[in-house]
Amino acid sequence: MALFKRGNVYWAYHWIDGVRHAQSTGTGNRRRAENIAQHFKEELNFERLGIAEPHPEMTFAELAARFLAEASPRPYHIDRLKLLLPFWGTAEIGRITKARVREYRASRQKAKPKLSETTINRDLEALRHMLFWAVDEGLLMANPLSRLKLAEERRKPRIIVSVAEEDKLLASAAPHLREIAIAALDTGMRRGELLTERWEHVDFTRRLLSVTHSKTAGGEAREIPLTDRLYEQLVARKQPEGVVFTFDGQPLTRIKTAWKGAIRRAGLRYFRFHDLRHTFNTRLMEAGVMQEVRKTLMGHSDGKDVNSIYTHVELPAKREAIQKLEYWVAAERKAAKEKAEKEKEDTNERATDACHIDPGSALPEH
């Protein structure tokens, strides 16, 4: 690299593979010109090696726009961006620091005092993921949050829906919600997976449902055997194509109002729709299904290890797991019915005994 002054301005010259490249530094200051010339040289070398030039001055809003356009983001990335952009939008990605993360955490807690650490951790995980993507794209040399320590999360007890609660819920739910709830209880699928499920992905001959739109990569393309009641429900309104679960013939995007109404009418303690997924997993566990099979059915496996090539072998194990689930639920429902009948009999016996008490025996002795 060489610097030559033309008039009052320095010019930088650099040779790559025998080709001379020239650029004006735009300044007559020697030290400043040397810095500009060095940057010019680095740009040429990046171009020669096919490496994108870092742009640490890019704002997070600009990075988010590129991420949405080029990175095939997951739905939860889009949801988190709605929360991240108001705070980080104008920040240069090269100036994002752990100190700023602490400020973000404080601002979120100030705006919503009851906000859990878990929720904020999910925000920061999405932010960190996008910065890693920026590194992969050559927009950053390193991720400033690569070693960010997230706040310790408190584990909360998960609500498991009993068979009795399930019956009350289904009896009180609107018809379209009842079908979705049954599918959630019998497949463990997430709400987003259910609402985007299509008839083309239901194999009635093999009694299988293929999940093709999942929150996680490991959850996509998994096959879930159908229980008898879910199979009968789907067969009753089978369609050649389109979204499986609809309301008045239109695809659903949310079920919050219908869900709250069903819980209220059933007179149940409040629990989330997502708790039906936890219930599915717990029932499988109590039915004696191995953890590996449960993870496969729920889409927790990443599908990238050597075991993923044996998916066709695992299908019989998954069918057996669903059968165990059906037997377990049937046994629980039978036990609950017998218990209710026994309590009813005991109540009737006490009432009968009360009717046969000799009125005279209750009189006090003189």
C-alpha positions in Angstrom: 0.0 0.0 0.0 1.3 3.5 -0.9 0.1 7.0 -0.2 0.7 9.9 -2.7 -0.4 13.4 -2.4 -2.2 15.0 -5.3 -2.6 18.7 -4.6 -3.9 18.9 -1.1 -5.4 15.4 -0.9 -3.7 12.0 -0.3 -4.5 9.1 -2.6 -4.1 5.4 -1.5 -2.8 2.7 -3.9 -3.0 -1.0 -3.3 -2.0 -3.9 -5.6 -3.9 -7.2 -5.5 -2.9 -10.0 -7.9 -1.0 -7.5 -10.1 -4.0 -5.1 -10.4 -3.6 -1.6 -9.0 -6.5 -0.2 -7.0 -6.6 3.6 -6.3 -8.9 5.6 -4.0 -8.8 9.2 -2.8 -8.7 9.5 1.0 -10.4 12.9 0.8 -8.0 14.5 3.3 -4.6 16.2 3.5 -3.9 14.9 7.0 -1.3 12.2 6.7 -2.4 10.2 9.8 -6.0 10.3 8.9 -5.2 9.3 5.3 -3.2 6.3 6.6 -6.2 5.1 8.6 -8.5 5.5 5.6 -6.0 3.7 3.3 -5.8 0.8 5.8 -9.6 0.5 5.7 -9.5 0.6 1.9 -7.0 -2.3 1.9 -9.1 -4.3 4.3 -12.2 -3.8 2.1 -10.3 -5.0 -1.0 -9.0 -8.1 0.9 -12.5 -8.9 2.1 -13.8 -8.6 -1.4 -11.0 -10.8 -2.8 -11.6 -13.5 -0.2 -15.4 -13.4 -0.6 -15.9 -12.2 2.9 -18.7 -9.7 3.7 -17.5 -6.5 5.2 -18.5 -6.0 8.8 -21.0 -3.2 9.5 -20.9 -2.7 13.3 -22.5 0.8 12.7 -25.7 -0.9 11.4 -28.7 -0.2 13.7 -30.6 -3.1 15.2 -33.7 -2.1 13.3 -31.7 -2.5 10.0 -30.4 -5.8 11.2 -34.0 -6.9 12.1 -35.2 -6.0 8.7 -32.5 -8.1 7.0 -33.1 -10.9 9.5 -36.8 -11.0 8.6 -36.1 -10.9 4.9 -33.2 -13.4 4.7 -33.1 -15.6 7.8 -36.5 -17.5 7.6 -37.3 -16.4 11.2 -39.5 -18.5 13.4 -42.8 -17.1 14.7 -41.4 -16.5 18.2 -38.6 -14.4 16.7 -41.2 -12.2 15.1 -43.1 -12.0 18.4 -40.0 -11.1 20.4 -39.0 -8.4 17.9 -42.2 -6.5 18.8 -40.7 -6.1 22.3 -37.0 -5.7 21.3 -37.3 -3.0 18.6 -38.7 -0.2 20.8 -35.6 -0.4 23.0 -32.9 -1.6 20.7 -34.0 -0.2 17.3 -31.7 2.7 17.1 -28.7 1.0 18.8 -25.7 0.2 16.6 -25.2 -3.6 16.7 -21.4 -3.1 17.4 -22.3 -1.1 20.5 -24.6 -3.6 22.1 -23.1 -4.5 25.5 -24.0 -6.4 28.6 -24.5 -3.1 30.4 -27.2 -2.2 27.9 -28.8 -5.6 28.5 -29.1 -4.8 32.2 -30.7 -1.5 31.2 -33.2 -3.4 29.0 -34.0 -5.8 31.8 -34.6 -2.9 34.2 -36.9 -1.1 31.7 -39.0 -4.2 31.1 -39.4 -4.8 34.8 -40.3 -1.2 35.4 -42.9 -1.3 32.6 -44.4 -4.5 34.0 -43.3 -5.2 37.6 -44.7 -8.7 37.7 -42.9 -9.8 34.6 -40.9 -13.0 35.2 -37.2 -13.5 34.5 -38.1 -16.3 32.2 -39.9 -14.0 29.8 -37.0 -11.5 29.7 -34.6 -14.4 29.1 -36.6 -15.4 26.1 -36.3 -11.8 24.8 -32.5 -11.9 25.2 -32.2 -15.3 23.7 -33.9 -14.0 20.5 -31.6 -10.9 20.6 -28.5 -13.1 20.9 -29.7 -15.4 18.1 -30.0 -12.4 15.7 -26.5 -11.2 16.6 -25.1 -14.7 16.0 -26.8 -14.5 12.6 -25.1 -11.1 12.0 -21.8 -12.8 12.7 -22.6 -15.6 10.3 -23.5 -13.0 7.6 -20.2 -11.1 8.2 -22.0 -8.0 9.6 -20.2 -8.4 12.9 -16.8 -9.8 13.8 -18.0 -11.3 17.0 -21.3 -11.5 19.0 -21.0 -9.2 22.1 -23.6 -11.3 23.9 -22.1 -14.7 23.1 -21.3 -15.3 26.8 -24.2 -13.5 28.3 -25.3 -15.0 31.5 -29.1 -15.1 31.7 -31.0 -14.6 35.0 -31.7 -17.8 37.0 -35.3 -18.9 36.3 -37.6 -20.1 39.0 -39.3 -23.3 38.2 -43.1 -23.2 38.5 -45.3 -26.3 39.1 -47.0 -27.3 35.8 -50.7 -27.9 35.9 -51.8 -31.3 34.8 -55.4 -31.7 33.7 -57.2 -34.6 35.3 -59.6 -36.8 33.3 -62.5 -35.3 35.3 -61.4 -31.8 34.4 -61.0 -32.8 30.8 -64.5 -34.0 30.6 -65.9 -30.8 32.1 -63.8 -28.7 29.8 -64.9 -30.6 26.6 -68.5 -30.5 27.7 -68.3 -26.7 28.1 -66.2 -25.8 25.1 -67.5 -24.5 21.8 -67.6 -27.1 19.1 -64.5 -25.8 17.2 -62.5 -25.5 20.5 -63.6 -28.9 21.6 -62.0 -30.5 18.5 -58.8 -28.5 19.0 -58.6 -29.5 22.7 -59.1 -33.2 21.9 -56.3 -33.0 19.3 -54.0 -31.2 21.9 -54.7 -33.8 24.6 -54.2 -36.8 22.2 -51.1 -35.5 20.2 -49.3 -33.1 22.5 -49.1 -30.6 19.6 -48.7 -26.9 20.3 -51.4 -24.4 19.6 -49.6 -22.9 16.6 -49.0 -26.4 15.2 -52.6 -27.3 15.5 -54.0 -24.1 13.9 -51.7 -24.5 10.9 -52.3 -28.3 10.4 -53.6 -29.2 7.0 -55.7 -32.1 5.7 -53.0 -33.0 3.2 -50.8 -34.0 6.2 -53.3 -36.4 7.7 -52.8 -40.0 6.5 -56.1 -41.8 7.2 -54.9 -45.1 5.8 -52.0 -45.3 8.2 -53.8 -43.3 10.9 -51.0 -40.8 11.2 -50.7 -37.1 11.5 -47.6 -35.3 10.2 -46.6 -32.0 11.8 -45.2 -29.7 9.1 -45.3 -26.3 10.8 -43.6 -26.3 14.2 -42.0 -23.8 16.5 -38.8 -25.9 16.5 -36.9 -27.6 13.7 -37.0 -30.9 15.7 -40.8 -30.6 15.8 -41.3 -30.5 12.1 -42.0 -33.6 10.0 -42.7 -35.7 13.0 -45.4 -38.3 12.8 -48.0 -38.8 15.5 -50.3 -41.9 15.5 -54.0 -41.0 15.9 -56.0 -42.1 18.9 -59.4 -43.7 18.2 -61.4 -40.6 19.2 -59.2 -38.2 17.3 -59.3 -40.5 14.2 -63.1 -40.7 14.4 -63.4 -36.9 14.9 -61.3 -36.2 11.8 -62.9 -38.8 9.6 -66.4 -37.3 10.4 -65.4 -34.1 8.6 -62.7 -35.2 6.3 -61.7 -32.7 3.6 -59.3 -33.2 0.6 -57.3 -30.1 1.5 -57.1 -26.9 3.5 -56.6 -26.1 7.2 -58.0 -28.8 9.6 -59.3 -26.6 12.4 -61.5 -23.7 11.4 -64.3 -21.5 12.7 -67.2 -20.8 10.2 -65.0 -22.2 7.5 -62.2 -19.7 8.2 -58.7 -20.5 9.5 -58.1 -19.6 13.2 -55.3 -17.4 14.4 -56.3 -17.3 18.1 -58.5 -19.1 20.5 -58.0 -17.1 23.7 -61.6 -15.9 24.0 -63.1 -19.3 23.4 -60.7 -20.9 25.8 -61.4 -18.5 28.7 -65.2 -18.9 28.1 -64.9 -22.7 28.3 -62.9 -22.6 31.5 -65.4 -20.2 33.1 -68.5 -22.2 32.1 -66.8 -25.5 33.3 -66.1 -23.9 36.7 -62.5 -25.0 36.6 -59.3 -23.5 38.0 -57.7 -21.5 35.3 -55.0 -23.2 33.2 -53.5 -22.4 29.9 -54.1 -24.2 26.6 -50.4 -25.1 26.6 -51.0 -27.1 29.8 -52.8 -29.7 27.6 -49.4 -30.4 26.0 -47.9 -30.9 29.5 -50.8 -33.2 30.3 -50.2 -35.3 27.2 -46.5 -35.7 28.2 -47.4 -36.6 31.8 -50.0 -39.1 30.9 -47.5 -40.8 28.6 -45.0 -40.9 31.4 -47.5 -42.4 33.9 -48.6 -44.9 31.2 -45.0 -46.2 31.2 -43.8 -44.7 27.9 -40.0 -44.1 27.7 -38.6 -40.6 27.6 -37.1 -41.0 24.2 -40.4 -41.9 22.7 -42.2 -39.1 24.5 -39.6 -36.6 23.2 -40.1 -37.8 19.7 -43.8 -37.6 19.8 -43.6 -34.0 21.2 -41.0 -32.8 18.8 -38.2 -32.2 21.4 -35.6 -34.2 19.5 -33.4 -32.1 17.1 -33.6 -34.6 14.2 -29.9 -34.0 13.4 -28.2 -36.9 15.2 -27.5 -40.4 13.9 -30.7 -41.7 15.5 -32.8 -39.6 13.2 -32.3 -42.0 10.3 -34.2 -44.7 12.3 -37.5 -42.8 12.3 -39.2 -45.6 10.4 -38.2 -48.0 13.1 -39.6 -45.8 15.9 -43.1 -45.7 14.4 -44.2 -49.0 16.0 -42.9 -47.7 19.4 -44.9 -44.5 18.9 -48.0 -46.5 18.0 -47.5 -48.5 21.2 -47.1 -45.3 23.2 -50.4 -43.9 21.9 -52.2 -47.2 22.7 -50.8 -47.1 26.3 -52.1 -43.5 26.5 -55.6 -44.6 25.5 -55.5 -47.5 28.0 -54.3 -45.2 30.8 -57.1 -42.6 30.1 -59.7 -45.3 29.9 -58.6 -46.8 33.2 -58.5 -43.3 34.8 -62.0 -42.6 33.5 -63.3 -45.9 34.7 -61.8 -45.4 38.2 -63.3 -41.9 38.4 -66.7 -43.2 37.4 -66.5 -46.0 40.0 -65.5 -43.6 42.7 -68.4 -41.3 41.8 -70.8 -44.2 41.9 -69.4 -45.3 45.3 -69.7 -41.8 46.8 -73.3 -41.7 45.5 -74.1 -45.0 47.0 -72.6 -43.9 50.4 -74.7 -40.8 50.3 -77.9 -42.7 49.5 -77.1 -45.1 52.4 -76.6 -42.3 54.9 -79.8 -40.7 53.7 -81.7 -44.0 54.1 -80.3 -44.6 57.5 -81.4 -41.2 58.6 -84.9 -41.9 57.4 -85.1 -45.1 59.5 -84.0 -43.6 62.8 -86.7 -44.1 65.5 -88.0 -40.6 66.4 -88.5 -41.7 70.0 -84.9 -42.6 70.4 -83.9 -39.0 69.9 -86.0 -37.8 72.8 -84.1 -37.0 76.0 -84.7 -39.4 79.0 -86.6 -38.1 82.1 
